[in-house]
Structures are given as structure tokens and as C-alpha cells.
Amino acid sequence: MEKRCEALEKKFMKRVDRMAKDIEVLEGRVETLTEKYNECTKEVRGMEKILRDSQLAATEALRRSNLNEQYSRKTNFKIMGLPEEEKENTCEVVKSFLKKIAKVELPDREIIIAHRIPGPKGKPRPIIVKVLNTSVKSRIMRKRSTIKEKGGGYRLADDVTKPNGELIRKLLEFEGIESAWYFNGAVYGKYKDKRIRFDICDNIEEKLKHIK
């Protein structure tokens, strides 16, 4: 009986030793996995920072590109509603229109270029005009209301970039914004009787939350 107990005890101790060794191996594996997890976490955080920095750089590049393009258009304006004629001299059409409707004389030297651009089907294509400088443009754009009041569907408009045009449309559709427009290189919106400047990269909803 005693020998049997000793045998059982030895067998039991062997199992305990085996379990202790297995636990030691598992602890080593856990430690290795923990180290790998920490390394992966550190790597992921590094990649997240790179991604954030890349997103910020891309956003800034987009904003600057839009500003530069808009600046290049600072002496441009568009005329809408002017009937098209076959083989027309677009510069002469512009000069005649401004003289007749807006009482503005535009010498040849003040027109850099004038040509038709694509527009809505079924309507005369708009004319885009590039003039000598911003003073010439201001002299013409001051007649915007006068031209509109004359009727006939004629209208003057600034030559805005596609992103700025999309921003204006988005603002006009946004609840609470009464009006939106382009002026002097930037887009503005009227909200709670306040004139607010917007950028193409703005989160409109977040920006308006801070307006009291």
C-alpha cells in the first residue's frame, strides 16, 4: 500500500513538473506576443500620424491650388445671355454690349481676350472676358445691377473656380444660410445676419456651430 502511494505521488509530481514547464513556455509565448503587440501598436500609431499629416498636406495643397487658380482669374468676368451670331467678333460684341447697355467704353487695349465658353443647352453660350487689370474689371462690374435691371436676361458674373462654385451651391442649400456669393477672391455666406467667409476645405456645419 505504501509503495503504491509513493508511486502515485511520483506520478503526480511528474505531472506538476510538466504543467509548470508548460506554464513557463506559455508565459514566454505571452511575453513574446505582448512585445509584438506593442510593436504593432507603435507602428499603427506611426502610420496614423503619417496619414493625418498626409491628409493635412493634401488639404492645404488643394486650398492653395484653388486660391492660386482664383487669383489667376482676378481680371476675368463672364457675360451671360448675349445672343450668338455666326462668325462673330467676340471682342466687338462685348464692346458694343457694354457701351449700349452699361454705358461703359472699353478700348481694345483694355481687352486681353474674349471668347465663348460651354453653357446650358438651348441658351447662348456665356462669354468670358479677360481685361487689362482689376481697375478695368471694377469699372465694368459696378454696372452689374444696371445691366440686370435692363432686362433681356443679360447678366455679369465673376469667373470663379469650380471648387468655389461648388462651395457657393453647397452654402445656398445649407439650412440657415440666407445667401452666398463670391467677392474679391473669396466666398461668403450670410448666416444670422452675419457675413462669414468660407473656404473650400471648411466643415460648414462645424463652422456655423461657433457662430453666435
Z-matrix of the N, CA and C atoms (Angstrom, degrees):
N
C 1 1.471
C 2 1.534 1 110.54
N 3 1.330 2 112.46 1 -43.41
C 4 1.470 3 118.01 2 -179.09
C 5 1.520 4 111.32 3 -64.32
N 6 1.369 5 115.46 4 -41.64
C 7 1.458 6 119.65 5 178.57
C 8 1.530 7 111.34 6 -63.07
N 9 1.302 8 113.27 7 -37.61
C 10 1.478 9 118.29 8 179.84
C 11 1.525 10 110.53 9 -64.05
N 12 1.330 11 117.05 10 -40.49
C 13 1.471 12 121.66 11 179.10
C 14 1.522 13 111.01 12 -64.81
N 15 1.350 14 115.03 13 -39.66
C 16 1.460 15 119.12 14 178.82
C 17 1.538 16 110.87 15 -64.54
N 18 1.324 17 115.09 16 -40.18
C 19 1.467 18 119.59 17 179.13
C 20 1.529 19 111.34 18 -63.53
N 21 1.333 20 114.94 19 -42.59
C 22 1.468 21 119.84 20 179.35
C 23 1.528 22 111.11 21 -64.62
N 24 1.348 23 113.31 22 -38.31
C 25 1.470 24 118.21 23 -179.25
C 26 1.526 25 110.66 24 -65.83
N 27 1.360 26 116.22 25 -42.08
C 28 1.457 27 120.63 26 178.58
C 29 1.531 28 110.85 27 -63.17
N 30 1.330 29 113.79 28 -42.75
C 31 1.475 30 119.06 29 179.10
C 32 1.521 31 111.05 30 -61.52
N 33 1.347 32 113.98 31 -41.28
C 34 1.462 33 119.98 32 -179.83
C 35 1.527 34 110.58 33 -64.72
N 36 1.342 35 116.68 34 -43.56
C 37 1.463 36 121.75 35 -178.81
C 38 1.527 37 111.44 36 -65.02
N 39 1.349 38 116.48 37 -35.56
C 40 1.458 39 120.09 38 176.89
C 41 1.530 40 110.57 39 -62.42
N 42 1.323 41 114.13 40 -41.82
C 43 1.470 42 118.86 41 179.42
C 44 1.530 43 110.82 42 -65.35
N 45 1.342 44 114.65 43 -39.99
C 46 1.470 45 119.04 44 178.62
C 47 1.518 46 110.22 45 -62.78
N 48 1.374 47 115.37 46 -44.22
C 49 1.467 48 119.49 47 178.43
C 50 1.529 49 111.21 48 -61.29
N 51 1.350 50 115.72 49 -42.33
C 52 1.460 51 120.02 50 179.88
C 53 1.533 52 110.77 51 -63.05
N 54 1.337 53 115.27 52 -43.11
C 55 1.459 54 119.92 53 179.24
C 56 1.531 55 111.17 54 -63.78
N 57 1.355 56 115.46 55 -39.51
C 58 1.463 57 119.70 56 179.19
C 59 1.522 58 110.68 57 -62.29
N 60 1.362 59 115.37 58 -41.64
C 61 1.464 60 119.74 59 178.67
C 62 1.521 61 111.20 60 -66.22
N 63 1.359 62 116.31 61 -39.91
C 64 1.474 63 120.37 62 178.55
C 65 1.524 64 110.52 63 -62.97
N 66 1.348 65 114.72 64 -41.53
C 67 1.471 66 119.53 65 179.43
C 68 1.520 67 110.34 66 -63.58
N 69 1.330 68 115.56 67 -40.42
C 70 1.460 69 120.57 68 179.51
C 71 1.527 70 110.42 69 -62.89
N 72 1.354 71 115.62 70 -42.52
C 73 1.470 72 120.07 71 177.74
C 74 1.530 73 110.31 72 -62.66
N 75 1.348 74 115.81 73 -44.76
C 76 1.475 75 120.31 74 -179.77
C 77 1.522 76 111.45 75 -62.88
N 78 1.331 77 115.54 76 -40.07
C 79 1.464 78 119.04 77 178.50
C 80 1.521 79 110.50 78 -62.08
N 81 1.347 80 116.17 79 -39.14
C 82 1.460 81 120.19 80 177.77
C 83 1.515 82 111.48 81 -63.54
N 84 1.345 83 115.42 82 -41.95
C 85 1.462 84 119.74 83 178.70
C 86 1.519 85 111.30 84 -65.02
N 87 1.334 86 115.50 85 -41.84
C 88 1.472 87 119.84 86 178.89
C 89 1.523 88 110.19 87 -61.28
N 90 1.331 89 115.55 88 -42.91
C 91 1.468 90 120.07 89 179.36
C 92 1.526 91 110.34 90 -62.06
N 93 1.349 92 116.17 91 -42.39
C 94 1.468 93 120.22 92 178.81
C 95 1.524 94 111.23 93 -63.84
N 96 1.348 95 116.23 94 -44.31
C 97 1.464 96 120.93 95 179.22
C 98 1.529 97 111.24 96 -63.85
N 99 1.338 98 115.46 97 -37.40
C 100 1.466 99 119.65 98 178.99
C 101 1.520 100 110.63 99 -63.80
N 102 1.333 101 115.43 100 -42.81
C 103 1.466 102 119.99 101 178.12
C 104 1.528 103 110.92 102 -62.23
N 105 1.338 104 115.77 103 -43.98
C 106 1.460 105 119.92 104 179.00
C 107 1.532 106 111.16 105 -64.06
N 108 1.345 107 115.66 106 -39.81
C 109 1.468 108 120.13 107 178.48
C 110 1.527 109 110.72 108 -62.03
N 111 1.342 110 115.71 109 -44.56
C 112 1.466 111 119.85 110 179.14
C 113 1.526 112 111.32 111 -62.98
N 114 1.350 113 115.59 112 -39.55
C 115 1.465 114 119.61 113 177.84
C 116 1.527 115 111.02 114 -64.12
N 117 1.341 116 115.42 115 -42.82
C 118 1.471 117 119.98 116 179.06
C 119 1.526 118 110.83 117 -64.43
N 120 1.345 119 115.75 118 -42.18
C 121 1.460 120 119.70 119 179.43
C 122 1.519 121 110.80 120 -61.18
N 123 1.335 122 115.53 121 -43.37
C 124 1.460 123 120.78 122 178.64
C 125 1.528 124 110.50 123 -62.61
N 126 1.332 125 115.96 124 -41.32
C 127 1.461 126 120.64 125 179.80
C 128 1.527 127 111.25 126 -65.89
N 129 1.350 128 115.74 127 -41.94
C 130 1.471 129 120.51 128 179.02
C 131 1.524 130 110.25 129 -62.37
N 132 1.340 131 116.59 130 -43.19
C 133 1.467 132 119.96 131 178.37
C 134 1.521 133 111.18 132 -61.86
N 135 1.341 134 115.40 133 -39.14
C 136 1.459 135 119.08 134 177.30
C 137 1.519 136 111.73 135 -64.06
N 138 1.343 137 116.16 136 -40.95
C 139 1.463 138 120.65 137 179.08
C 140 1.524 139 110.94 138 -67.89
N 141 1.335 140 116.51 139 -36.88
C 142 1.470 141 120.41 140 178.07
C 143 1.527 142 110.19 141 -63.26
N 144 1.334 143 116.67 142 -40.20
C 145 1.466 144 120.40 143 178.43
C 146 1.526 145 110.23 144 -65.31
N 147 1.341 146 115.77 145 -43.04
C 148 1.471 147 119.60 146 178.35
C 149 1.526 148 110.35 147 -60.70
N 150 1.351 149 115.61 148 -41.51
C 151 1.467 150 120.34 149 179.57
C 152 1.521 151 111.03 150 -64.40
N 153 1.351 152 116.52 151 -44.72
C 154 1.471 153 120.19 152 178.49
C 155 1.524 154 111.06 153 -61.10
N 156 1.338 155 115.21 154 -44.63
C 157 1.467 156 119.51 155 179.68
C 158 1.533 157 110.79 156 -63.05
N 159 1.345 158 115.99 157 -39.36
C 160 1.471 159 120.44 158 179.58
C 161 1.529 160 110.81 159 -65.84
N 162 1.338 161 115.64 160 -40.89
C 163 1.468 162 120.15 161 179.04
C 164 1.529 163 110.87 162 -64.14
N 165 1.338 164 115.82 163 -42.75
C 166 1.464 165 120.10 164 178.66
C 167 1.528 166 110.94 165 -63.92
N 168 1.351 167 115.40 166 -41.72
C 169 1.468 168 119.64 167 179.78
C 170 1.531 169 110.68 168 -65.45
N 171 1.345 170 116.53 169 -40.83
C 172 1.464 171 120.60 170 179.80
C 173 1.532 172 110.78 171 -65.77
N 174 1.335 173 116.07 172 -41.32
C 175 1.464 174 120.81 173 179.03
C 176 1.522 175 110.73 174 -63.18
N 177 1.335 176 115.79 175 -44.36
C 178 1.464 177 120.31 176 179.80
C 179 1.524 178 110.92 177 -65.41
N 180 1.344 179 116.32 178 -39.38
C 181 1.466 180 120.10 179 178.44
C 182 1.529 181 110.63 180 -63.47
N 183 1.348 182 116.18 181 -40.87
C 184 1.464 183 120.85 182 178.87
C 185 1.524 184 110.52 183 -64.35
N 186 1.330 185 115.56 184 -43.26
C 187 1.467 186 120.15 185 -179.53
C 188 1.532 187 110.67 186 -63.46
N 189 1.333 188 115.99 187 -46.24
C 190 1.461 189 119.73 188 -178.75
C 191 1.536 190 111.48 189 -65.95
N 192 1.335 191 115.88 190 -38.91
C 193 1.460 192 120.01 191 178.69
C 194 1.525 193 110.57 192 -61.21
N 195 1.324 194 116.09 193 -42.43
C 196 1.465 195 120.13 194 179.31
C 197 1.528 196 110.99 195 -65.64
N 198 1.344 197 116.56 196 -42.19
C 199 1.466 198 120.36 197 178.84
C 200 1.528 199 111.19 198 -62.17
N 201 1.339 200 115.31 199 -42.84
C 202 1.465 201 119.21 200 179.97
C 203 1.526 202 111.85 201 -65.59
N 204 1.343 203 115.31 202 -41.80
C 205 1.472 204 118.46 203 179.26
C 206 1.521 205 110.68 204 -65.29
N 207 1.361 206 115.71 205 -41.63
C 208 1.456 207 118.84 206 179.83
C 209 1.530 208 110.71 207 -64.79
N 210 1.327 209 115.67 208 -38.12
C 211 1.466 210 119.61 209 178.70
C 212 1.532 211 110.77 210 -62.47
N 213 1.346 212 115.97 211 -37.36
C 214 1.464 213 119.75 212 -179.76
C 215 1.529 214 111.37 213 -67.22
N 216 1.331 215 116.52 214 -15.76
C 217 1.469 216 120.60 215 -179.55
C 218 1.526 217 112.66 216 -102.58
N 219 1.318 218 116.95 217 11.35
C 220 1.475 219 120.35 218 -171.66
C 221 1.526 220 113.63 219 -62.77
N 222 1.324 221 117.48 220 -22.91
C 223 1.474 222 118.95 221 178.68
C 224 1.533 223 111.86 222 -104.55
N 225 1.332 224 116.06 223 15.78
C 226 1.469 225 120.42 224 179.50
C 227 1.527 226 110.70 225 -100.21
N 228 1.318 227 115.86 226 152.14
C 229 1.453 228 121.71 227 168.70
C 230 1.526 229 108.46 228 -151.05
N 231 1.331 230 115.93 229 163.63
C 232 1.461 231 120.31 230 -179.01
C 233 1.528 232 110.15 231 -119.66
N 234 1.325 233 114.23 232 145.66
C 235 1.467 234 121.04 233 174.30
C 236 1.518 235 107.32 234 -114.50
N 237 1.328 236 115.65 235 123.19
C 238 1.459 237 120.82 236 179.25
C 239 1.524 238 110.96 237 -108.61
N 240 1.333 239 115.01 238 144.68
C 241 1.459 240 119.80 239 172.72
C 242 1.513 241 115.94 240 95.87
N 243 1.340 242 118.24 241 -3.05
C 244 1.462 243 119.65 242 -179.56
C 245 1.524 244 110.41 243 -77.39
N 246 1.336 245 118.10 244 123.83
C 247 1.472 246 120.75 245 -179.64
C 248 1.533 247 111.17 246 -58.85
N 249 1.327 248 115.31 247 146.51
C 250 1.463 249 120.96 248 179.14
C 251 1.522 250 110.18 249 -92.90
N 252 1.305 251 114.67 250 145.30
C 253 1.459 252 120.92 251 175.21
C 254 1.532 253 108.60 252 -124.72
N 255 1.325 254 116.32 253 147.34
C 256 1.451 255 120.43 254 179.51
C 257 1.533 256 110.27 255 -65.81
N 258 1.323 257 115.70 256 134.11
C 259 1.470 258 122.40 257 179.72
C 260 1.518 259 112.04 258 55.27
N 261 1.316 260 116.89 259 38.52
C 262 1.462 261 120.90 260 -178.88
C 263 1.531 262 111.17 261 -74.01
N 264 1.325 263 114.56 262 152.96
C 265 1.462 264 121.45 263 171.07
C 266 1.527 265 105.71 264 -95.35
N 267 1.322 266 116.22 265 102.18
C 268 1.464 267 120.09 266 -170.47
C 269 1.525 268 112.66 267 -61.12
N 270 1.322 269 117.37 268 -37.48
C 271 1.468 270 119.82 269 178.54
C 272 1.525 271 111.03 270 -62.11
N 273 1.325 272 116.55 271 -42.02
C 274 1.473 273 120.82 272 179.23
C 275 1.521 274 110.57 273 -67.49
N 276 1.331 275 116.43 274 -37.09
C 277 1.468 276 120.56 275 177.55
C 278 1.529 277 109.85 276 -60.77
N 279 1.327 278 116.53 277 -44.77
C 280 1.469 279 121.74 278 -179.92
C 281 1.526 280 110.57 279 -64.15
N 282 1.322 281 116.41 280 -48.02
C 283 1.474 282 120.47 281 -179.30
C 284 1.529 283 111.43 282 -59.97
N 285 1.319 284 115.91 283 -44.49
C 286 1.467 285 120.50 284 -179.15
C 287 1.529 286 111.07 285 -65.00
N 288 1.323 287 115.98 286 -42.62
C 289 1.466 288 120.58 287 -179.81
C 290 1.526 289 111.04 288 -62.04
N 291 1.329 290 116.74 289 -49.70
C 292 1.468 291 120.23 290 -177.49
C 293 1.528 292 111.56 291 -64.06
N 294 1.317 293 116.33 292 -37.39
C 295 1.478 294 119.83 293 179.66
C 296 1.528 295 111.09 294 -68.78
N 297 1.319 296 116.47 295 -42.04
C 298 1.466 297 120.75 296 -175.52
C 299 1.525 298 112.10 297 -76.81
N 300 1.344 299 117.23 298 -46.23
C 301 1.463 300 121.09 299 -173.16
C 302 1.529 301 112.78 300 -89.46
N 303 1.355 302 116.79 301 -39.56
C 304 1.468 303 119.64 302 -174.62
C 305 1.525 304 113.55 303 -107.60
N 306 1.350 305 116.29 304 -3.96
C 307 1.470 306 120.19 305 -178.91
C 308 1.532 307 111.42 306 59.27
N 309 1.329 308 115.46 307 37.63
C 310 1.469 309 121.18 308 179.31
C 311 1.522 310 108.87 309 -115.23
N 312 1.327 311 116.26 310 122.94
C 313 1.462 312 121.71 311 176.07
C 314 1.530 313 108.24 312 -85.46
N 315 1.331 314 116.27 313 128.18
C 316 1.461 315 120.71 314 -179.78
C 317 1.527 316 108.82 315 -125.52
N 318 1.341 317 117.39 316 96.48
C 319 1.469 318 120.63 317 179.93
C 320 1.528 319 111.88 318 -62.22
N 321 1.324 320 116.36 319 156.84
C 322 1.469 321 121.18 320 -179.90
C 323 1.526 322 112.25 321 -55.84
N 324 1.329 323 117.10 322 -37.88
C 325 1.462 324 120.32 323 -176.25
C 326 1.534 325 112.41 324 -66.88
N 327 1.329 326 117.48 325 -17.28
C 328 1.470 327 120.42 326 -178.95
C 329 1.532 328 112.31 327 -92.16
N 330 1.333 329 117.02 328 -7.30
C 331 1.462 330 120.63 329 176.74
C 332 1.521 331 109.26 330 -102.38
N 333 1.304 332 115.98 331 117.78
C 334 1.465 333 119.88 332 177.74
C 335 1.530 334 109.66 333 -82.16
N 336 1.322 335 115.84 334 -46.47
C 337 1.465 336 120.82 335 179.37
C 338 1.518 337 109.18 336 -161.04
N 339 1.330 338 116.01 337 152.35
C 340 1.467 339 121.77 338 175.74
C 341 1.529 340 107.60 339 -150.51
N 342 1.324 341 116.12 340 127.23
C 343 1.467 342 118.85 341 179.31
C 344 1.532 343 110.01 342 -156.94
N 345 1.324 344 114.53 343 162.02
C 346 1.465 345 120.83 344 178.83
C 347 1.531 346 109.96 345 -77.40
N 348 1.344 347 114.89 346 148.06
C 349 1.466 348 120.78 347 175.01
C 350 1.533 349 108.23 348 -128.01
N 351 1.326 350 118.15 349 158.76
C 352 1.471 351 120.36 350 -179.64
C 353 1.531 352 111.83 351 -56.02
N 354 1.318 353 115.01 352 144.06
C 355 1.460 354 120.57 353 179.34
C 356 1.517 355 110.73 354 -146.62
N 357 1.350 356 117.27 355 -173.34
C 358 1.473 357 121.29 356 -179.48
C 359 1.520 358 111.63 357 -60.07
N 360 1.332 359 115.66 358 142.22
C 361 1.465 360 120.03 359 178.92
C 362 1.520 361 110.55 360 -64.51
N 363 1.304 362 115.05 361 142.53
C 364 1.459 363 119.84 362 177.75
C 365 1.514 364 114.04 363 86.57
N 366 1.342 365 117.02 364 -1.45
C 367 1.464 366 120.63 365 179.65
C 368 1.528 367 109.03 366 -126.30
N 369 1.347 368 116.56 367 156.42
C 370 1.476 369 118.63 368 177.37
C 371 1.533 370 110.27 369 -59.46
N 372 1.309 371 116.31 370 138.55
C 373 1.466 372 119.06 371 178.07
C 374 1.530 373 110.12 372 -66.20
N 375 1.323 374 117.38 373 139.83
C 376 1.476 375 120.03 374 177.65
C 377 1.527 376 110.71 375 -63.12
N 378 1.312 377 115.71 376 156.70
C 379 1.462 378 121.50 377 173.89
C 380 1.524 379 108.13 378 -109.57
N 381 1.322 380 116.33 379 128.70
C 382 1.451 381 119.84 380 174.45
C 383 1.517 382 108.15 381 -101.20
N 384 1.330 383 115.10 382 133.49
C 385 1.465 384 120.97 383 -176.19
C 386 1.524 385 109.24 384 -124.39
N 387 1.316 386 115.46 385 132.51
C 388 1.462 387 121.04 386 173.33
C 389 1.519 388 107.36 387 -112.73
N 390 1.343 389 115.91 388 122.70
C 391 1.462 390 119.79 389 -176.88
C 392 1.527 391 110.79 390 -108.18
N 393 1.324 392 115.23 391 176.64
C 394 1.460 393 122.11 392 -170.49
C 395 1.522 394 113.59 393 -61.48
N 396 1.327 395 117.17 394 -44.00
C 397 1.471 396 120.79 395 -177.90
C 398 1.518 397 110.34 396 -157.98
N 399 1.328 398 115.86 397 178.30
C 400 1.477 399 120.31 398 -176.72
C 401 1.524 400 112.09 399 -69.56
N 402 1.321 401 117.05 400 -26.10
C 403 1.472 402 119.49 401 178.26
C 404 1.527 403 110.59 402 -65.03
N 405 1.331 404 115.58 403 -42.82
C 406 1.473 405 120.05 404 177.20
C 407 1.525 406 109.51 405 -63.01
N 408 1.318 407 116.07 406 -44.94
C 409 1.461 408 119.35 407 179.99
C 410 1.531 409 111.23 408 -61.27
N 411 1.336 410 117.13 409 -43.98
C 412 1.468 411 120.69 410 -179.72
C 413 1.525 412 111.28 411 -61.15
N 414 1.333 413 116.27 412 -38.93
C 415 1.463 414 120.78 413 179.42
C 416 1.529 415 110.80 414 -61.06
N 417 1.332 416 115.56 415 -36.07
C 418 1.466 417 120.11 416 -179.94
C 419 1.533 418 110.94 417 -79.41
N 420 1.321 419 116.89 418 -45.55
C 421 1.460 420 120.59 419 -175.09
C 422 1.526 421 112.63 420 -66.90
N 423 1.318 422 117.05 421 -21.90
C 424 1.467 423 119.79 422 175.71
C 425 1.530 424 111.32 423 -64.41
N 426 1.327 425 115.94 424 -17.62
C 427 1.461 426 120.97 425 179.80
C 428 1.531 427 112.20 426 -93.85
N 429 1.314 428 116.34 427 9.47
C 430 1.466 429 120.16 428 -176.46
C 431 1.528 430 111.93 429 -56.20
N 432 1.338 431 116.39 430 -48.72
C 433 1.474 432 120.14 431 -178.80
C 434 1.521 433 111.10 432 -65.30
N 435 1.321 434 115.48 433 -40.44
C 436 1.466 435 119.95 434 179.88
C 437 1.521 436 111.21 435 -59.14
N 438 1.347 437 115.77 436 -44.88
C 439 1.466 438 121.11 437 -179.93
C 440 1.525 439 111.26 438 -64.43
N 441 1.328 440 116.54 439 -41.47
C 442 1.462 441 120.30 440 -179.83
C 443 1.525 442 111.05 441 -65.57
N 444 1.332 443 115.52 442 -39.00
C 445 1.470 444 120.15 443 -178.50
C 446 1.530 445 112.10 444 -70.42
N 447 1.325 446 117.51 445 -21.37
C 448 1.462 447 120.97 446 179.13
C 449 1.527 448 111.70 447 -68.29
N 450 1.339 449 115.93 448 -19.41
C 451 1.455 450 119.83 449 -179.10
C 452 1.515 451 111.46 450 81.86
N 453 1.315 452 115.22 451 -169.93
C 454 1.455 453 120.10 452 179.51
C 455 1.515 454 113.45 453 85.53
N 456 1.319 455 116.84 454 -1.64
C 457 1.461 456 120.10 455 179.19
C 458 1.510 457 114.14 456 80.09
N 459 1.338 458 116.73 457 11.34
C 460 1.457 459 119.60 458 178.76
C 461 1.533 460 110.02 459 -78.08
N 462 1.321 461 115.19 460 144.69
C 463 1.465 462 118.61 461 -179.45
C 464 1.525 463 110.81 462 -156.67
N 465 1.348 464 115.40 463 140.55
C 466 1.459 465 122.20 464 173.54
C 467 1.522 466 108.77 465 -102.23
N 468 1.324 467 116.26 466 143.77
C 469 1.461 468 119.96 467 178.92
C 470 1.523 469 109.88 468 -149.14
N 471 1.327 470 115.28 469 151.04
C 472 1.461 471 119.85 470 174.80
C 473 1.518 472 109.65 471 -69.11
N 474 1.302 473 115.82 472 153.13
C 475 1.466 474 121.99 473 176.29
C 476 1.531 475 107.97 474 -90.46
N 477 1.318 476 116.72 475 93.83
C 478 1.468 477 120.67 476 -176.88
C 479 1.527 478 110.48 477 -96.95
N 480 1.321 479 116.07 478 154.81
C 481 1.460 480 121.08 479 177.98
C 482 1.528 481 109.57 480 -69.47
N 483 1.316 482 115.82 481 161.74
C 484 1.461 483 120.18 482 178.26
C 485 1.525 484 112.05 483 -58.88
N 486 1.362 485 119.27 484 -46.00
C 487 1.474 486 119.07 485 177.89
C 488 1.527 487 113.26 486 -59.88
N 489 1.341 488 117.29 487 -39.35
C 490 1.465 489 119.85 488 178.63
C 491 1.523 490 111.27 489 -68.14
N 492 1.328 491 116.53 490 -38.02
C 493 1.465 492 120.02 491 176.54
C 494 1.514 493 111.61 492 -62.86
N 495 1.330 494 116.31 493 -41.86
C 496 1.467 495 120.86 494 178.18
C 497 1.518 496 110.88 495 -66.21
N 498 1.332 497 117.18 496 -36.84
C 499 1.467 498 120.96 497 177.90
C 500 1.525 499 110.62 498 -63.72
N 501 1.321 500 117.04 499 -42.82
C 502 1.469 501 120.72 500 178.70
C 503 1.523 502 110.47 501 -61.39
N 504 1.341 503 116.76 502 -44.54
C 505 1.471 504 120.30 503 179.35
C 506 1.535 505 110.81 504 -62.64
N 507 1.323 506 115.54 505 -41.08
C 508 1.458 507 120.04 506 179.88
C 509 1.529 508 111.18 507 -63.90
N 510 1.330 509 115.87 508 -40.76
C 511 1.465 510 120.28 509 179.50
C 512 1.529 511 111.06 510 -65.44
N 513 1.336 512 115.98 511 -40.75
C 514 1.466 513 119.65 512 -179.34
C 515 1.527 514 111.85 513 -64.92
N 516 1.340 515 116.73 514 -26.07
C 517 1.467 516 121.16 515 179.21
C 518 1.521 517 112.17 516 -88.51
N 519 1.341 518 117.17 517 -9.47
C 520 1.460 519 120.86 518 -174.88
C 521 1.527 520 110.35 519 -82.37
N 522 1.319 521 115.27 520 130.55
C 523 1.461 522 120.52 521 -177.88
C 524 1.528 523 111.04 522 -62.40
N 525 1.320 524 115.47 523 130.71
C 526 1.460 525 120.69 524 177.26
C 527 1.520 526 113.81 525 100.00
N 528 1.328 527 117.10 526 -19.88
C 529 1.462 528 119.98 527 178.48
C 530 1.523 529 108.71 528 -88.99
N 531 1.320 530 115.58 529 119.16
C 532 1.464 531 121.45 530 -173.50
C 533 1.533 532 112.47 531 -77.07
N 534 1.319 533 116.36 532 -37.62
C 535 1.472 534 119.92 533 -179.15
C 536 1.526 535 109.10 534 -157.63
N 537 1.324 536 115.51 535 161.47
C 538 1.468 537 121.28 536 179.09
C 539 1.518 538 108.05 537 -146.25
N 540 1.340 539 115.98 538 144.12
C 541 1.450 540 119.22 539 -176.21
C 542 1.529 541 110.72 540 -158.93
N 543 1.322 542 114.58 541 167.16
C 544 1.463 543 121.96 542 175.94
C 545 1.514 544 108.71 543 -105.66
N 546 1.340 545 116.46 544 138.24
C 547 1.465 546 119.59 545 176.21
C 548 1.522 547 109.93 546 -153.88
N 549 1.326 548 115.03 547 125.82
C 550 1.461 549 121.63 548 171.46
C 551 1.532 550 113.41 549 51.13
N 552 1.323 551 116.55 550 47.68
C 553 1.462 552 120.61 551 173.86
C 554 1.510 553 116.24 552 89.37
N 555 1.335 554 118.26 553 1.81
C 556 1.476 555 120.28 554 -177.18
C 557 1.528 556 110.77 555 -141.48
N 558 1.334 557 115.04 556 162.72
C 559 1.468 558 122.15 557 178.75
C 560 1.525 559 108.96 558 -106.09
N 561 1.328 560 115.76 559 136.01
C 562 1.465 561 121.49 560 -178.88
C 563 1.522 562 110.19 561 -126.61
N 564 1.328 563 114.42 562 156.57
C 565 1.456 564 120.99 563 174.98
C 566 1.512 565 109.73 564 -137.89
N 567 1.327 566 116.67 565 149.00
C 568 1.465 567 120.95 566 177.77
C 569 1.526 568 108.89 567 -101.25
N 570 1.329 569 115.18 568 119.90
C 571 1.471 570 121.01 569 -177.11
C 572 1.525 571 108.34 570 -139.51
N 573 1.326 572 115.52 571 123.60
C 574 1.478 573 121.26 572 -177.69
C 575 1.531 574 110.56 573 53.19
N 576 1.336 575 114.71 574 44.15
C 577 1.467 576 122.69 575 178.88
C 578 1.524 577 113.07 576 62.52
N 579 1.316 578 116.71 577 19.93
C 580 1.459 579 120.26 578 178.10
C 581 1.529 580 110.34 579 -116.87
N 582 1.317 581 115.27 580 142.72
C 583 1.468 582 121.23 581 177.70
C 584 1.532 583 108.04 582 -91.13
N 585 1.325 584 116.64 583 117.65
C 586 1.459 585 121.52 584 -174.64
C 587 1.519 586 109.42 585 -120.10
N 588 1.321 587 115.23 586 134.25
C 589 1.471 588 120.12 587 177.28
C 590 1.530 589 109.18 588 -88.19
N 591 1.329 590 115.97 589 134.33
C 592 1.462 591 121.29 590 -179.01
C 593 1.518 592 110.21 591 -119.79
N 594 1.338 593 114.91 592 152.19
C 595 1.454 594 122.31 593 176.67
C 596 1.524 595 108.58 594 -117.71
N 597 1.323 596 117.70 595 154.16
C 598 1.468 597 120.49 596 -177.32
C 599 1.528 598 112.47 597 -62.55
N 600 1.328 599 117.52 598 -20.90
C 601 1.468 600 121.04 599 -178.82
C 602 1.530 601 112.51 600 -95.85
N 603 1.320 602 117.65 601 2.28
C 604 1.466 603 120.84 602 -179.35
C 605 1.527 604 111.98 603 -70.74
N 606 1.333 605 115.29 604 144.58
C 607 1.460 606 121.56 605 165.53
C 608 1.522 607 105.45 606 -88.43
N 609 1.320 608 116.86 607 102.84
C 610 1.465 609 121.40 608 -171.37
C 611 1.520 610 111.45 609 -57.85
N 612 1.328 611 116.49 610 -46.56
C 613 1.467 612 120.46 611 -178.10
C 614 1.517 613 111.32 612 -60.37
N 615 1.329 614 117.07 613 -45.33
C 616 1.471 615 120.68 614 179.61
C 617 1.511 616 111.39 615 -64.75
N 618 1.332 617 116.35 616 -39.51
C 619 1.468 618 119.92 617 -178.90
C 620 1.520 619 111.75 618 -65.11
N 621 1.320 620 116.39 619 -39.38
C 622 1.459 621 120.07 620 -178.51
C 623 1.525 622 113.10 621 -72.18
N 624 1.342 623 116.63 622 -21.89
C 625 1.468 624 119.95 623 179.10
C 626 1.535 625 111.72 624 -62.30
N 627 1.321 626 115.37 625 -27.31
C 628 1.466 627 120.05 626 -176.31
C 629 1.525 628 112.52 627 -93.44
N 630 1.340 629 116.88 628 1.85
C 631 1.456 630 120.51 629 178.52
C 632 1.519 631 108.84 630 -90.33
N 633 1.307 632 116.42 631 121.34
C 634 1.485 633 120.30 632 -178.81
C 635 1.513 634 110.17 633 -96.92
